[in-house]
Structure formats: C-alpha cells, structure tokens
Amino acid sequence: MRDIGIAERALLGCFILSPAEIDLYPLQRDDFAEPRYQALYDTMAALRKAGQPVDAVTITLEIERRGHRFLLEAESLAEIANSVPHAVHVAHYAREVMDASAKRRLRAVLREMDARLDTESSIEVATDARRRLAEIEARADGPMCLGDGIDEVTRESLDGVPPRTQVLTGLAEFDAMTGGFHPPQLIVVAARPGIGKSALAGTIALRVAKRGVPVLFFSMEMNFKQVARRMLGAEAQYPVRQLVGHRVSLDDQERLQRASTSLRSLPIYIHAKTLSSKQVSATTRSWRLKHGAGERALVVIDYLGLMLSTEKKENRTREIGEWARDAKTLAVDINAPVMLISQLNRGLENRDNNEPRLSDLRDSGEIEQHADMVVFPTREEPLGESGPAHLIVAKNRDGEVGKVPCWWKAEWMCFESLGEEQARQYERREAWA
C-alpha cells in the first residue's frame, strides 16, 4: 500500500472488530505514522491491557477521559471500523504497518550514523549501527498468520519438494534419515577425544560449501592452517600428515594443486581464534549480513569447552549451559543451523557398553535441553586406522533417531558415506581384475 495511512486505518479497524488481535502483534505507538492513529492505538492497547472491553463506547469514554476528543474530529470510530468488512486480513495490514515503521527507523538510523561519522571513529559508529539494525530487524519480524504460510508447507509435503532452507551434509545415509539440517536447529556433535568430532565438523562444512552454501567455521582448537590442511587432504584424498614438510611426487603435486584450486572457490570462512560466546554471536551476525543473509547457511563452532569466559563464574555447569543457550538463540536470530562441537564425560569409558548416551554430555544437561539434534560419531577400529563408523543420532526433535553407518578415512581425516567407500573398493577390484 502506497499510503501507509490506509493500512494503519485498516489495522485499527480490525482491532475494533476483533480486539483479541491486539495481543498478537508487537506494535508500539510510534509504529503508526499518523499522530491520531498513534494516540488511538495507545488508547485501545491500554484498555486491552487493563482487561476492559475494547469497543466504540469504551474507546470513546477513554479518549474523553484523556482529553483527546480531537482524535474523533477527523473520522469517527464507526468510520474506522467500517473501513474493513472483517478482521480476516489483519496479519496483512499489521505487516504493512510494521514494514513501513521499520523503514522509517532505518532511515533515522542511517541519518544519525552519517552525522556521527564526522566526530566519532568508524568502529564505534559501525558497532552501534549493527546493534540498532539488529533491533529493527528483530521488531520487524513479527508473528505470521498460519493461513499465510500453510500453503507452502502443504505443497512441500505433498510434492516432496525440499525446503529452500534445507542444508544437506553430503553424507547420504545421514541425510536420508534426518533430512539434513534446517534452521533454526542447534546440532550438537559430541565424542571423546580422538574419535573425530572435529573431523566430522570439517567433513560436513566442506561438503555443505561444495553445494554453494556459505559456511562459517569457528576453530578454537586448531589454527587456520591446520583446518585448511585437513580440508586439502580430504579434497585431494591425500594423507593429511604428509602435507607438512613432505616431498611429494610430480603426480601428487598436480593432485594437490587441483584440490587447492577447487577449495579456493568454496564459500568457507574460517575464524581460528578463541572467543567468548558473545564474540561468536557478534561475529556471526556481521558475517550473516555480508554472506547469504536470508539464504541457506551453516555455522560450525569447534568447540564448546574452549570458549572464553567473559565473567568469572564458580559454576562451570551453569556457564556451559548458558553457552549452549546462546548458540540456540544465535541459530534462531540468524535463521540458520548451528553445529556445536562438544565433549563427552569419561564415565562412558568405564561401562561394558561404551556406546554414548545423552547423559554423557560433558558438564551440562542443558546442552541436551537446548539441542534440536545430538549426534555421537563412533568408530570400530583403533585410533589411526580406517574402517567402519557410525553416527548415532541420539536426539532429533524433527525426525528419527538411530544409528547411521558410514566410513572413517584415517589418512584423509574425514568421514564418508558407505556408498563412496564401496564404490572405491569396487574400482580397486576392477583395476586388479
């Protein structure tokens, strides 16, 4: 609607016809551009909050009590109510009003920031601008009427069309069982040291990026070169340990160069530094604005136990729980799945059956509480040897749980689907035939 006053009038008309709708939309007085509509909304919201009826009589009496009789001089409440035949399109009008309000706020922030650049540093202005813009974005994204989105959900279910926000891991058996990742999931990957939880995170990050989906990879345990070296080994199918100070043949050099060229074009962004939970959130939000805002994306945090404390807390369990909650909040705010790497307690090593359980999550039961999916990578072979492996999906709010078979490639430090390893073994048999 070009004249926002029309949308504001229609929205207030809907509220008069159906006062309960007032509770469903996080509106404020200054979301309305017209001063008389600001005061009228204020009056209606106050009546609703006080538990009083919201109708022509109570609104008129409250207006007179406040000394705002002028509000009804331009148009009567009956005229406003009659501007819409019914309240069925209230969600549409509310979105129009809130979008127009967000645009006004954006223009005001941009004007203010432009003026401040003359006297303040660019970092201070940019930091404040990000905070203010995030507040505007959060307010503009109001409740959605079920009727406005149910058709898309139904169509996806009937036609088998994958959601546009689906992020496939590239591990065929895992994707078949779980449907991959979806926003705003928090996916916790946990294991004891040496099992391959960081390797699984790197495997998934690489495969997701190869599908054109931007990936932000926080590494608090390895530096940039270590992470990149693992990805190079996986892409080239070359022993990772031989990438440091090893003299390679001419054929191997060409192989590594091809893999390097392939990796150079992938949208993977590595932040190799120990950060606090708040720093991770701030960095991610800034990255999300630059790379794929509104589109598919994946954030990987490796790992939970190495995050910096911003304030001293005696209770480590509570601190870990807060970090897990922050990660879940981040996934909701950026509308993208967040994969969080964590450790398991040593207790499972003392059990006859050392298969991980949710109760083995280290330091905090809150990790399980906030996670939408919990995955335990396990291996059958000793450390350093390739062989069968499993991804145990111990929790999945949106689907099945159970064991997913896969294959651990020790030389390349990555996981593969069974189909890939079986195909490679077949190729080897054919070569020897």
Kinemage of the C-alpha trace (Angstrom):
@kinemage 1
@onewidth
@group {chain A} dominant
@subgroup {mainchain}
@vectorlist {calphas} color= white
{ca met a 1} P 0.000 0.000 0.000
{ca arg a 2} L 1.493 3.324 -1.048
{ca asp a 3} L -0.463 5.384 1.503
{ca ile a 4} L 0.525 3.852 4.813
{ca gly a 5} L -2.306 5.784 6.463
{ca ile a 6} L -4.758 3.474 4.691
{ca ala a 7} L -3.047 0.374 6.141
{ca glu a 8} L -2.928 1.944 9.619
{ca arg a 9} L -6.639 2.802 9.453
{ca ala a 10} L -7.492 -0.719 8.253
{ca leu a 11} L -5.418 -2.294 11.045
{ca leu a 12} L -7.160 -0.224 13.724
{ca gly a 13} L -10.494 -1.141 12.135
{ca cys a 14} L -9.588 -4.826 12.502
{ca phe a 15} L -8.678 -4.265 16.153
{ca ile a 16} L -12.075 -2.665 16.810
{ca leu a 17} L -13.834 -5.607 15.137
{ca ser a 18} L -11.622 -8.211 16.863
{ca pro a 19} L -9.865 -6.775 19.968
{ca ala a 20} L -8.075 -10.073 20.738
{ca glu a 21} L -5.876 -9.459 17.677
{ca ile a 22} L -4.200 -6.581 19.559
{ca asp a 23} L -2.352 -9.146 21.696
{ca leu a 24} L -0.861 -10.940 18.675
{ca tyr a 25} L 1.266 -8.146 17.212
{ca pro a 26} L 4.250 -6.488 18.974
{ca leu a 27} L 3.243 -2.968 17.961
{ca gln a 28} L 4.256 0.259 19.638
{ca arg a 29} L 2.802 3.735 19.474
{ca asp a 30} L 5.424 5.031 17.034
{ca asp a 31} L 4.846 2.155 14.620
{ca phe a 32} L 1.973 4.329 13.393
{ca ala a 33} L 2.970 7.366 11.307
{ca glu a 34} L -0.303 9.264 11.758
{ca pro a 35} L -0.343 11.073 15.163
{ca arg a 36} L -4.076 10.491 15.660
{ca tyr a 37} L -3.626 6.783 14.941
{ca gln a 38} L -0.730 6.678 17.425
{ca ala a 39} L -2.971 8.038 20.183
{ca leu a 40} L -5.892 5.816 19.163
{ca tyr a 41} L -3.755 2.665 19.239
{ca asp a 42} L -2.380 3.720 22.622
{ca thr a 43} L -5.930 4.011 23.953
{ca met a 44} L -7.027 0.632 22.591
{ca ala a 45} L -3.891 -1.155 23.850
{ca ala a 46} L -4.319 0.384 27.330
{ca leu a 47} L -7.924 -0.831 27.523
{ca arg a 48} L -6.897 -4.285 26.406
{ca lys a 49} L -4.050 -4.442 28.931
{ca ala a 50} L -6.419 -3.385 31.720
{ca gly a 51} L -8.772 -6.227 30.810
{ca gln a 52} L -11.579 -3.895 29.753
{ca pro a 53} L -13.775 -4.273 26.641
{ca val a 54} L -12.460 -2.591 23.513
{ca asp a 55} L -15.445 -1.203 21.623
{ca ala a 56} L -16.802 2.101 20.379
{ca val a 57} L -18.232 3.006 23.807
{ca thr a 58} L -15.172 2.203 25.955
{ca ile a 59} L -12.770 3.746 23.440
{ca thr a 60} L -14.814 6.978 23.293
{ca leu a 61} L -15.014 7.223 27.087
{ca glu a 62} L -11.256 6.619 27.443
{ca ile a 63} L -10.490 9.213 24.763
{ca glu a 64} L -12.615 11.780 26.571
{ca arg a 65} L -11.026 10.882 29.925
{ca arg a 66} L -7.600 11.532 28.423
{ca gly a 67} L -8.759 14.825 26.911
{ca his a 68} L -8.161 13.607 23.362
{ca arg a 69} L -11.580 14.339 21.887
{ca phe a 70} L -9.807 15.804 18.835
{ca leu a 71} L -8.996 12.247 17.745
{ca leu a 72} L -12.567 11.724 16.599
{ca glu a 73} L -12.960 15.031 14.803
{ca ala a 74} L -11.362 13.831 11.547
{ca glu a 75} L -13.235 10.496 11.441
{ca ser a 76} L -15.437 8.552 13.811
{ca leu a 77} L -14.725 5.137 15.279
{ca ala a 78} L -17.582 3.758 13.172
{ca glu a 79} L -15.884 5.041 10.021
{ca ile a 80} L -12.624 3.406 11.034
{ca ala a 81} L -14.339 0.113 11.867
{ca asn a 82} L -16.299 0.199 8.605
{ca ser a 83} L -13.104 0.724 6.566
{ca val a 84} L -12.705 -3.078 6.590
{ca pro a 85} L -15.544 -5.611 6.172
{ca his a 86} L -13.971 -8.061 8.667
{ca ala a 87} L -10.711 -8.757 10.511
{ca val a 88} L -9.544 -11.701 8.397
{ca his a 89} L -6.716 -9.698 6.753
{ca val a 90} L -5.358 -8.249 9.997
{ca ala a 91} L -1.982 -10.035 9.553
{ca his a 92} L -1.517 -8.401 6.150
{ca tyr a 93} L -2.259 -4.928 7.477
{ca ala a 94} L -0.004 -5.485 10.503
{ca arg a 95} L 2.911 -6.467 8.233
{ca glu a 96} L 2.353 -3.354 6.114
{ca val a 97} L 2.387 -1.109 9.170
{ca met a 98} L 5.429 -2.789 10.756
{ca asp a 99} L 7.389 -2.780 7.494
{ca ala a 100} L 6.737 0.926 6.992
{ca ser a 101} L 7.747 1.555 10.610
{ca ala a 102} L 10.993 -0.398 10.140
{ca lys a 103} L 11.827 1.660 7.045
{ca arg a 104} L 11.315 4.894 8.973
{ca arg a 105} L 13.576 3.636 11.756
{ca leu a 106} L 16.217 2.549 9.224
{ca arg a 107} L 16.259 5.977 7.592
{ca ala a 108} L 16.589 7.635 11.011
{ca val a 109} L 19.500 5.368 12.000
{ca leu a 110} L 21.297 5.961 8.693
{ca arg a 111} L 20.924 9.732 9.051
{ca glu a 112} L 22.200 9.599 12.631
{ca met a 113} L 25.188 7.382 11.746
{ca asp a 114} L 26.100 9.597 8.826
{ca ala a 115} L 26.169 12.634 11.135
{ca arg a 116} L 28.235 10.814 13.789
{ca leu a 117} L 30.939 9.850 11.277
{ca asp a 118} L 32.189 13.442 11.371
{ca thr a 119} L 33.156 13.225 15.065
{ca glu a 120} L 33.471 9.523 16.001
{ca ser a 121} L 35.591 6.581 14.850
{ca ser a 122} L 34.230 4.269 12.165
{ca ile a 123} L 34.470 1.271 14.535
{ca glu a 124} L 32.276 2.931 17.185
{ca val a 125} L 29.693 4.012 14.637
{ca ala a 126} L 29.663 0.614 12.881
{ca thr a 127} L 29.286 -1.269 16.186
{ca asp a 128} L 26.360 0.886 17.282
{ca ala a 129} L 24.810 0.691 13.811
{ca arg a 130} L 24.897 -3.124 13.874
{ca arg a 131} L 23.179 -3.167 17.266
{ca arg a 132} L 20.487 -0.715 16.185
{ca leu a 133} L 19.889 -2.517 12.892
{ca ala a 134} L 19.588 -5.862 14.694
{ca glu a 135} L 16.936 -4.341 16.977
{ca ile a 136} L 14.993 -3.078 13.963
{ca glu a 137} L 15.234 -6.460 12.252
{ca ala a 138} L 14.021 -8.276 15.365
{ca arg a 139} L 10.997 -5.987 15.729
{ca ala a 140} L 10.090 -6.123 12.026
{ca asp a 141} L 9.948 -9.928 12.048
{ca gly a 142} L 6.577 -10.249 13.786
{ca pro a 143} L 4.181 -13.174 14.143
{ca met a 144} L 2.951 -14.801 10.960
{ca cys a 145} L -0.640 -15.863 10.433
{ca leu a 146} L -0.947 -19.628 9.925
{ca gly a 147} L -3.051 -19.057 6.813
{ca asp a 148} L -0.264 -17.044 5.172
{ca gly a 149} L 2.260 -19.894 5.295
{ca ile a 150} L 0.280 -23.124 5.384
{ca asp a 151} L 0.045 -23.424 1.591
{ca glu a 152} L 3.837 -23.609 1.210
{ca val a 153} L 4.117 -26.226 3.963
{ca thr a 154} L 1.362 -28.308 2.401
{ca arg a 155} L 2.897 -28.071 -1.071
{ca glu a 156} L 6.294 -29.242 0.207
{ca ser a 157} L 4.660 -32.180 1.982
{ca leu a 158} L 2.543 -33.283 -0.991
{ca asp a 159} L 5.089 -32.711 -3.749
{ca gly a 160} L 8.154 -33.875 -1.854
{ca val a 161} L 9.831 -30.545 -2.608
{ca pro a 162} L 12.822 -29.994 -0.261
{ca pro a 163} L 12.544 -26.796 1.786
{ca arg a 164} L 14.620 -23.915 0.419
{ca thr a 165} L 16.363 -23.680 3.773
{ca gln a 166} L 17.473 -27.344 3.872
{ca val a 167} L 21.225 -27.855 4.350
{ca leu a 168} L 22.358 -31.329 3.263
{ca thr a 169} L 25.511 -32.696 4.903
{ca gly a 170} L 26.624 -34.703 1.865
{ca leu a 171} L 26.666 -37.932 3.917
{ca ala a 172} L 23.988 -39.840 2.020
{ca glu a 173} L 22.773 -42.221 4.730
{ca phe a 174} L 22.675 -39.474 7.357
{ca asp a 175} L 20.746 -37.099 5.074
{ca ala a 176} L 18.284 -39.872 4.153
{ca met a 177} L 17.464 -40.463 7.808
{ca thr a 178} L 17.464 -36.900 9.162
{ca gly a 179} L 16.703 -34.773 6.096
{ca gly a 180} L 19.918 -32.847 6.751
{ca phe a 181} L 19.945 -29.660 8.803
{ca his a 182} L 17.261 -26.968 8.916
{ca pro a 183} L 17.107 -23.535 10.555
{ca pro a 184} L 16.982 -22.776 13.387
{ca gln a 185} L 18.387 -26.113 14.572
{ca leu a 186} L 21.178 -26.402 17.109
{ca ile a 187} L 23.068 -29.590 16.230
{ca val a 188} L 25.421 -30.867 18.931
{ca val a 189} L 28.194 -33.233 17.809
{ca ala a 190} L 29.869 -34.862 20.824
{ca ala a 191} L 32.527 -37.539 21.375
{ca arg a 192} L 35.557 -38.391 23.485
{ca pro a 193} L 38.949 -37.005 22.303
{ca gly a 194} L 40.409 -38.691 19.243
{ca ile a 195} L 37.146 -40.094 17.881
{ca gly a 196} L 36.816 -37.499 15.126
{ca lys a 197} L 34.247 -34.904 16.163
{ca ser a 198} L 36.303 -32.045 14.648
{ca ala a 199} L 36.922 -34.175 11.571
{ca leu a 200} L 33.175 -34.736 11.198
{ca ala a 201} L 32.578 -30.987 11.534
{ca gly a 202} L 35.181 -30.313 8.831
{ca thr a 203} L 33.754 -33.039 6.586
{ca ile a 204} L 30.255 -31.590 6.766
{ca ala a 205} L 31.483 -27.988 6.365
{ca leu a 206} L 33.390 -28.928 3.211
{ca arg a 207} L 30.506 -30.847 1.672
{ca val a 208} L 27.956 -28.166 2.501
{ca ala a 209} L 30.147 -25.463 0.928
{ca lys a 210} L 30.559 -27.588 -2.217
{ca arg a 211} L 26.795 -27.260 -2.644
{ca gly a 212} L 27.190 -23.484 -2.708
{ca val a 213} L 26.009 -22.920 0.882
{ca pro a 214} L 28.126 -20.398 2.861
{ca val a 215} L 29.800 -21.869 5.960
{ca leu a 216} L 31.305 -20.004 8.916
{ca phe a 217} L 33.732 -22.281 10.784
{ca phe a 218} L 34.908 -21.224 14.260
{ca ser a 219} L 38.010 -23.196 15.244
{ca met a 220} L 39.165 -22.707 18.839
{ca glu a 221} L 41.375 -25.801 18.929
{ca met a 222} L 43.257 -25.595 15.615
{ca asn a 223} L 44.740 -22.650 13.747
{ca phe a 224} L 43.775 -21.659 10.205
{ca lys a 225} L 46.491 -23.748 8.525
{ca gln a 226} L 45.548 -26.884 10.446
{ca val a 227} L 41.903 -26.595 9.442
{ca ala a 228} L 42.789 -25.780 5.825
{ca arg a 229} L 45.304 -28.646 5.709
{ca arg a 230} L 42.630 -31.139 6.750
{ca met a 231} L 40.265 -29.852 4.092
{ca leu a 232} L 43.006 -30.038 1.471
{ca gly a 233} L 43.746 -33.649 2.418
{ca ala a 234} L 40.063 -34.584 2.269
{ca glu a 235} L 39.554 -32.859 -1.088
{ca ala a 236} L 42.728 -34.336 -2.643
{ca gln a 237} L 42.245 -37.720 -0.923
{ca tyr a 238} L 45.809 -37.384 0.277
{ca pro a 239} L 47.307 -38.278 3.701
{ca val a 240} L 46.990 -35.177 5.867
{ca arg a 241} L 50.093 -35.960 7.928
{ca gln a 242} L 52.218 -35.926 4.768
{ca leu a 243} L 51.190 -32.354 3.921
{ca val a 244} L 53.736 -30.928 6.389
{ca gly a 245} L 57.348 -30.988 5.210
{ca his a 246} L 56.809 -33.991 2.941
{ca arg a 247} L 58.369 -34.105 -0.505
{ca val a 248} L 55.675 -35.189 -2.925
{ca ser a 249} L 55.940 -36.610 -6.421
{ca leu a 250} L 55.047 -34.645 -9.524
{ca asp a 251} L 51.740 -36.523 -9.799
{ca asp a 252} L 50.922 -35.731 -6.184
{ca gln a 253} L 51.801 -32.083 -6.718
{ca glu a 254} L 49.311 -31.856 -9.578
{ca arg a 255} L 46.698 -33.643 -7.486
{ca leu a 256} L 47.149 -31.236 -4.584
{ca gln a 257} L 47.106 -28.235 -6.898
{ca arg a 258} L 43.781 -29.319 -8.417
{ca ala a 259} L 42.311 -29.761 -4.936
{ca ser a 260} L 43.629 -26.348 -3.902
{ca thr a 261} L 42.003 -24.721 -6.933
{ca ser a 262} L 38.710 -26.415 -6.101
{ca leu a 263} L 38.833 -25.267 -2.461
{ca arg a 264} L 39.691 -21.699 -3.406
{ca ser a 265} L 36.227 -21.152 -4.894
{ca leu a 266} L 34.253 -22.519 -1.921
{ca pro a 267} L 32.309 -20.184 0.421
{ca ile a 268} L 34.011 -21.383 3.618
{ca tyr a 269} L 35.070 -18.730 6.148
{ca ile a 270} L 37.386 -19.864 8.949
{ca his a 271} L 37.756 -17.903 12.182
{ca ala a 272} L 40.621 -19.572 14.057
{ca lys a 273} L 40.698 -17.819 17.420
{ca thr a 274} L 39.430 -18.491 20.933
{ca leu a 275} L 36.351 -16.335 21.511
{ca ser a 276} L 33.634 -15.793 24.067
{ca ser a 277} L 30.043 -16.746 23.333
{ca lys a 278} L 29.138 -13.077 22.833
{ca gln a 279} L 32.050 -12.592 20.398
{ca val a 280} L 30.943 -15.639 18.420
{ca ser a 281} L 27.419 -14.216 18.192
{ca ala a 282} L 28.597 -10.742 17.142
{ca thr a 283} L 30.984 -12.132 14.516
{ca thr a 284} L 28.308 -14.464 13.135
{ca arg a 285} L 25.674 -11.737 12.825
{ca ser a 286} L 28.122 -9.482 10.993
{ca trp a 287} L 29.121 -12.353 8.669
{ca arg a 288} L 25.488 -13.253 8.036
{ca leu a 289} L 24.755 -9.710 6.822
{ca lys a 290} L 27.588 -9.984 4.285
{ca his a 291} L 27.203 -13.605 3.191
{ca gly a 292} L 23.869 -15.156 2.375
{ca ala a 293} L 21.567 -13.081 4.553
{ca gly a 294} L 18.140 -14.693 4.211
{ca glu a 295} L 19.590 -17.643 2.301
{ca arg a 296} L 20.876 -21.048 3.405
{ca ala a 297} L 23.972 -21.065 5.601
{ca leu a 298} L 25.737 -23.165 8.236
{ca val a 299} L 27.702 -22.106 11.323
{ca val a 300} L 30.153 -24.526 12.990
{ca ile a 301} L 31.578 -23.874 16.477
{ca asp a 302} L 34.530 -26.124 17.390
{ca tyr a 303} L 34.307 -26.399 20.288
{ca leu a 304} L 32.108 -25.564 23.281
{ca gly a 305} L 34.624 -26.352 26.024
{ca leu a 306} L 37.216 -23.863 24.757
{ca met a 307} L 35.031 -20.754 24.727
{ca leu a 308} L 36.326 -17.824 26.742
{ca ser a 309} L 34.541 -16.756 29.914
{ca thr a 310} L 33.510 -13.094 29.884
{ca glu a 311} L 32.887 -13.083 33.617
{ca lys a 312} L 34.110 -15.292 36.413
{ca lys a 313} L 31.582 -17.936 37.421
{ca glu a 314} L 32.028 -20.560 40.077
{ca asn a 315} L 29.581 -22.950 38.458
{ca arg a 316} L 31.105 -24.390 35.281
{ca thr a 317} L 27.962 -26.387 34.524
{ca arg a 318} L 25.833 -23.247 34.527
{ca glu a 319} L 28.326 -21.456 32.289
{ca ile a 320} L 28.339 -24.276 29.719
{ca gly a 321} L 24.544 -24.287 29.809
{ca glu a 322} L 24.445 -20.561 29.080
{ca trp a 323} L 26.784 -21.002 26.122
{ca ala a 324} L 24.558 -23.751 24.713
{ca arg a 325} L 21.534 -21.482 25.128
{ca asp a 326} L 23.400 -18.652 23.385
{ca ala a 327} L 24.154 -20.983 20.463
{ca lys a 328} L 20.477 -21.897 20.139
{ca thr a 329} L 19.473 -18.225 20.323
{ca leu a 330} L 22.037 -17.462 17.615
{ca ala a 331} L 20.541 -20.129 15.323
{ca val a 332} L 17.102 -18.542 15.747
{ca asp a 333} L 18.370 -14.995 15.213
{ca ile a 334} L 20.315 -15.732 12.002
{ca asn a 335} L 17.758 -18.307 10.766
{ca ala a 336} L 20.428 -20.903 10.005
{ca pro a 337} L 21.516 -24.199 11.589
{ca val a 338} L 24.385 -24.012 14.094
{ca met a 339} L 26.578 -27.073 14.669
{ca leu a 340} L 28.197 -27.062 18.107
{ca ile a 341} L 31.046 -29.452 18.927
{ca ser a 342} L 31.261 -30.743 22.496
{ca gln a 343} L 32.939 -33.439 24.575
{ca leu a 344} L 31.596 -36.439 26.454
{ca asn a 345} L 32.326 -37.394 30.036
{ca arg a 346} L 34.952 -40.019 30.812
{ca gly a 347} L 32.316 -42.152 32.521
{ca leu a 348} L 31.332 -43.947 29.327
{ca glu a 349} L 34.850 -45.489 29.111
{ca asn a 350} L 34.158 -47.435 32.310
{ca arg a 351} L 30.950 -49.055 31.064
{ca asp a 352} L 30.824 -52.514 29.485
{ca asn a 353} L 28.845 -50.981 26.655
{ca asn a 354} L 30.707 -47.777 25.854
{ca glu a 355} L 28.121 -46.543 23.369
{ca pro a 356} L 27.458 -42.858 24.159
{ca arg a 357} L 24.239 -41.691 25.816
{ca leu a 358} L 22.712 -38.246 26.178
{ca ser a 359} L 23.624 -38.327 29.872
{ca asp a 360} L 27.309 -38.455 28.844
{ca leu a 361} L 27.295 -34.872 27.538
{ca arg a 362} L 30.042 -33.145 29.470
{ca asp a 363} L 29.403 -30.508 32.165
{ca ser a 364} L 25.751 -29.780 31.471
{ca gly a 365} L 22.367 -31.373 30.926
{ca glu a 366} L 21.350 -28.028 29.454
{ca ile a 367} L 23.267 -28.924 26.289
{ca glu a 368} L 20.761 -31.700 25.666
{ca gln a 369} L 17.892 -29.399 26.604
{ca his a 370} L 18.779 -26.698 24.061
{ca ala a 371} L 19.903 -29.051 21.263
{ca asp a 372} L 17.484 -29.947 18.477
{ca met a 373} L 19.744 -32.768 17.325
{ca val a 374} L 22.535 -34.637 19.118
{ca val a 375} L 24.985 -36.738 17.090
{ca phe a 376} L 27.648 -39.071 18.501
{ca pro a 377} L 30.326 -40.167 15.993
{ca thr a 378} L 31.768 -43.604 16.912
{ca arg a 379} L 34.426 -45.796 15.331
{ca glu a 380} L 35.075 -49.522 15.434
{ca glu a 381} L 38.770 -49.510 14.504
{ca pro a 382} L 41.672 -48.392 16.749
{ca leu a 383} L 42.903 -44.816 16.519
{ca gly a 384} L 44.720 -44.050 13.297
{ca glu a 385} L 43.103 -46.827 11.246
{ca ser a 386} L 40.365 -46.525 8.625
{ca gly a 387} L 37.244 -48.592 8.975
{ca pro a 388} L 33.507 -48.744 9.697
{ca ala a 389} L 31.975 -45.996 11.780
{ca his a 390} L 28.553 -44.833 12.915
{ca leu a 391} L 26.811 -41.540 13.509
{ca ile a 392} L 24.443 -42.141 16.413
{ca val a 393} L 21.535 -39.697 16.256
{ca ala a 394} L 20.562 -39.752 19.930
{ca lys a 395} L 18.109 -36.854 19.771
{ca asn a 396} L 16.188 -35.379 16.859
{ca arg a 397} L 13.241 -33.076 17.521
{ca asp a 398} L 12.218 -33.160 13.864
{ca gly a 399} L 12.614 -36.807 12.935
{ca glu a 400} L 14.100 -40.236 13.549
{ca val a 401} L 16.808 -41.305 15.953
{ca gly a 402} L 19.129 -44.259 15.493
{ca lys a 403} L 22.472 -45.400 14.071
{ca val a 404} L 23.687 -44.264 10.680
{ca pro a 405} L 26.535 -46.352 9.155
{ca cys a 406} L 29.427 -44.534 7.493
{ca trp a 407} L 33.159 -44.931 6.925
{ca trp a 408} L 36.147 -43.307 8.661
{ca lys a 409} L 39.113 -42.450 6.405
{ca ala a 410} L 42.039 -42.077 8.807
{ca glu a 411} L 44.567 -40.886 6.197
{ca trp a 412} L 42.330 -38.067 4.985
{ca met a 413} L 40.825 -37.415 8.453
{ca cys a 414} L 37.249 -37.350 7.232
{ca phe a 415} L 34.029 -39.341 7.214
{ca glu a 416} L 32.369 -40.737 4.094
{ca ser a 417} L 29.068 -42.358 3.282
{ca leu a 418} L 29.211 -46.132 2.803
{ca gly a 419} L 28.363 -45.755 -0.872
{ca glu a 420} L 31.531 -43.761 -1.542
{ca glu a 421} L 33.822 -46.303 0.101
{ca gln a 422} L 32.040 -49.239 -1.575
{ca ala a 423} L 32.434 -47.560 -4.962
{ca arg a 424} L 36.147 -47.017 -4.304
{ca gln a 425} L 36.640 -50.662 -3.317
{ca tyr a 426} L 34.843 -51.735 -6.481
{ca glu a 427} L 37.151 -49.560 -8.575
{ca arg a 428} L 40.177 -51.179 -6.898
{ca arg a 429} L 38.849 -54.697 -7.587
{ca glu a 430} L 38.248 -53.781 -11.251
{ca ala a 431} L 41.793 -52.438 -11.540
{ca trp a 432} L 43.258 -55.713 -10.243
{ca ala a 433} L 40.975 -57.949 -12.361
